[in-house]
Amino acid sequence: MTGLLGTDAVPRCPWGNTAPDYAEYHDTEWGFPLHGQTALFERISLESFQSGLSWIIILRKREGFRTAFEGFDPEQVAAFGDEDVARLLADAGIVRNRAKIVATIGNARAIARLDRPLDELLWSFAPDHTGRKRPVELSDVPAVTPESTAMAKDLKKRGFAFVGPTTCYALMQATGMVDDHLAGCFRAAV
C-alpha cells in the first residue's frame, strides 16, 4: 500500500495524491453513487473524451465541457448539428477531437431512443459486491470486468459510441457502481 499518505497527511488512493485536482475529485466524487440522466450523460461523455488521454486534462477542462455541451442536457446536445460541431472543434476549452464530439452528440441521440431511463439502464450493470474484497494495491484494480464488457456491448447495440469495456469500467468506478478505493484510503472506511 505505497503512496497512500498525501502531503496533507490524508490517506487516499495513490493517484489522488498526485495533484490537487485529483485529490479534490478523489475525495468528493470518485466512487460516490451518482444518479440522474444529465449527471450520468456528463460522466459517459467525459469518460469517452478521456480515452487515450490523462484524466487530469479532462478534469481541468470540465467547466469548458459543461459550457460547450449545454450542461450535458441530452435533449439540447441531441439537437446539435454541423455548425455546433464546427463550434466545438474551435473551442480550446474542451478536447477538440471530431470523433469524440460526434460520438457525444450521437450518444445524446441514443439516450432519446432508450426504452428505459439511462440511470436504470447503467445501474443494471452494477455488480453484486457481496463477498468482494477491497483492493489493496492499484494492481488489484481491474481495467475491465464482465459487467463493464456487458455494459459496453449493450450500449453499442443501442447506438452509443466511445463506450468500450475499459471506458465503461472507468464510468462504473466514477459513479460508484463499484468501489475501488484501496484498503487504507480514508474513503474506503466510509
C-alpha positions as CSV (number, residue, x, y, z in Angstrom):
1,M,0.0,0.0,0.0
2,T,2.5,2.5,-1.1
3,G,1.7,6.2,-1.7
4,L,-1.4,6.3,0.4
5,L,-0.4,9.2,2.6
6,G,-0.7,12.5,0.8
7,T,1.3,15.7,1.6
8,D,-1.8,16.8,3.5
9,A,-1.5,13.7,5.7
10,V,-4.7,12.3,4.3
11,P,-4.5,8.6,3.4
12,R,-6.0,8.2,-0.1
13,C,-5.6,6.1,-3.2
14,P,-2.1,7.0,-4.6
15,W,-3.4,8.6,-7.8
16,G,-5.4,11.0,-5.6
17,N,-2.1,12.3,-4.2
18,T,-0.6,13.4,-7.4
19,A,-2.3,16.7,-8.0
20,P,-4.7,19.0,-6.0
21,D,-7.3,18.4,-8.8
22,Y,-7.0,14.7,-8.3
23,A,-7.3,15.0,-4.5
24,E,-10.5,17.0,-4.8
25,Y,-12.0,14.6,-7.3
26,H,-11.0,11.6,-5.3
27,D,-12.2,13.0,-2.0
28,T,-15.6,14.4,-3.2
29,E,-16.7,12.5,-6.3
30,W,-14.9,9.3,-7.4
31,G,-16.8,6.3,-6.2
32,F,-19.8,8.2,-4.9
33,P,-23.1,6.8,-6.2
34,L,-24.3,9.1,-8.9
35,H,-27.8,9.1,-10.4
36,G,-29.7,11.2,-12.9
37,Q,-29.8,11.4,-16.6
38,T,-27.8,14.7,-17.0
39,A,-25.2,13.7,-14.4
40,L,-24.7,10.3,-16.0
41,F,-24.6,11.7,-19.5
42,E,-21.9,14.0,-18.4
43,R,-19.8,11.2,-16.9
44,I,-20.3,9.0,-20.0
45,S,-19.2,11.9,-22.2
46,L,-16.2,12.8,-20.0
47,E,-15.0,9.2,-19.8
48,S,-15.3,8.9,-23.6
49,F,-13.3,12.1,-24.1
50,Q,-10.7,10.8,-21.7
51,S,-10.0,7.8,-23.8
52,G,-6.3,7.9,-24.7
53,L,-5.7,11.0,-22.5
54,S,-4.9,11.7,-18.9
55,W,-7.9,12.2,-16.7
56,I,-6.3,15.4,-15.3
57,I,-6.8,17.0,-18.7
58,I,-10.5,16.2,-18.6
59,L,-10.9,17.5,-15.0
60,R,-9.2,20.7,-15.8
61,K,-11.4,21.3,-18.9
62,R,-14.6,20.1,-17.2
63,E,-16.2,23.5,-16.9
64,G,-15.4,24.1,-20.5
65,F,-17.1,20.9,-21.5
66,R,-20.1,21.8,-19.4
67,T,-20.4,25.1,-21.2
68,A,-19.8,23.7,-24.6
69,F,-22.3,20.9,-24.2
70,E,-25.1,22.9,-22.7
71,G,-24.6,21.4,-19.2
72,F,-24.8,18.0,-20.7
73,D,-28.6,18.2,-21.2
74,P,-29.1,15.3,-23.6
75,E,-32.0,16.9,-25.3
76,Q,-30.1,20.0,-26.2
77,V,-27.0,18.1,-27.2
78,A,-29.1,15.7,-29.4
79,A,-30.2,18.8,-31.4
80,F,-26.6,19.8,-32.2
81,G,-25.8,20.0,-35.9
82,D,-22.8,20.7,-38.2
83,E,-22.5,24.3,-37.0
84,D,-22.2,23.0,-33.4
85,V,-19.5,20.5,-34.4
86,A,-17.6,23.3,-36.0
87,R,-18.0,25.5,-32.9
88,L,-16.8,22.7,-30.7
89,L,-13.8,22.0,-32.9
90,A,-12.8,25.6,-32.4
91,D,-13.3,25.6,-28.6
92,A,-10.0,25.5,-26.8
93,G,-11.9,24.9,-23.5
94,I,-12.5,21.3,-24.5
95,V,-10.7,18.4,-26.1
96,R,-11.1,19.1,-29.8
97,N,-11.5,15.6,-31.2
98,R,-14.0,15.3,-34.0
99,A,-14.8,11.7,-33.5
100,K,-15.4,12.2,-29.7
101,I,-17.5,15.3,-30.3
102,V,-19.7,13.5,-32.9
103,A,-19.9,10.5,-30.5
104,T,-21.1,12.7,-27.7
105,I,-23.9,14.1,-29.9
106,G,-24.7,10.6,-31.1
107,N,-24.8,9.4,-27.5
108,A,-27.3,12.1,-26.6
109,R,-29.5,11.0,-29.5
110,A,-29.1,7.4,-28.3
111,I,-30.4,8.4,-24.9
112,A,-33.5,9.8,-26.5
113,R,-34.2,6.4,-28.1
114,L,-33.8,4.4,-24.9
115,D,-36.7,2.2,-23.8
116,R,-36.0,3.0,-20.1
117,P,-34.2,5.7,-18.2
118,L,-30.5,6.0,-18.6
119,D,-30.0,5.8,-14.9
120,E,-31.9,2.4,-14.7
121,L,-30.0,1.1,-17.7
122,L,-26.5,1.9,-16.5
123,W,-27.1,0.8,-12.9
124,S,-28.5,-2.5,-14.1
125,F,-24.8,-3.5,-14.8
126,A,-23.6,-2.7,-11.3
127,P,-22.0,-5.8,-9.9
128,D,-23.1,-7.5,-6.7
129,H,-20.5,-6.6,-4.1
130,T,-21.3,-9.4,-1.8
131,G,-18.0,-11.1,-0.8
132,R,-15.9,-8.7,-2.9
133,K,-12.5,-7.9,-1.3
134,R,-11.3,-4.4,-1.3
135,P,-8.3,-3.8,-3.5
136,V,-5.0,-3.4,-1.6
137,E,-2.8,-2.1,-4.4
138,L,-3.6,-0.4,-7.7
139,S,-2.5,-3.6,-9.4
140,D,-5.5,-5.3,-7.7
141,V,-7.9,-3.0,-9.6
142,P,-9.1,-4.4,-13.0
143,A,-9.4,-2.3,-16.1
144,V,-12.2,-4.4,-17.5
145,T,-14.8,-6.7,-15.9
146,P,-17.5,-9.0,-17.2
147,E,-20.0,-6.3,-16.1
148,S,-18.2,-3.5,-17.9
149,T,-17.9,-5.7,-21.0
150,A,-21.7,-6.4,-20.9
151,M,-22.4,-2.7,-20.4
152,A,-20.2,-1.7,-23.4
153,K,-21.9,-4.3,-25.6
154,D,-25.4,-3.2,-24.7
155,L,-24.6,0.5,-25.1
156,K,-23.1,-0.1,-28.5
157,K,-26.1,-2.1,-29.5
158,R,-28.2,0.9,-28.6
159,G,-26.2,3.2,-30.8
160,F,-23.6,4.6,-28.3
161,A,-20.0,5.2,-29.3
162,F,-16.7,5.5,-27.5
163,V,-18.0,3.2,-24.8
164,G,-15.7,0.3,-24.7
165,P,-15.3,-2.1,-21.7
166,T,-12.4,0.0,-20.2
167,T,-14.3,3.2,-20.6
168,C,-17.4,1.6,-19.1
169,Y,-15.4,0.3,-16.1
170,A,-14.0,3.8,-15.5
171,L,-17.6,5.0,-15.6
172,M,-18.6,2.4,-13.1
173,Q,-15.8,3.5,-10.8
174,A,-16.5,7.2,-11.2
175,T,-20.2,6.8,-10.5
176,G,-20.0,4.4,-7.5
177,M,-21.3,1.3,-9.3
178,V,-18.1,-0.2,-8.0
179,D,-15.9,1.0,-5.1
180,D,-12.3,0.6,-5.9
181,H,-10.9,2.8,-3.1
182,L,-7.9,0.9,-1.8
183,A,-7.7,-0.5,1.6
184,G,-6.2,2.1,3.8
185,C,-7.7,5.0,1.9
186,F,-9.9,7.2,4.1
187,R,-12.8,6.8,1.5
188,A,-12.7,3.0,2.0
189,A,-13.8,3.5,5.6
190,V,-16.9,5.4,4.5
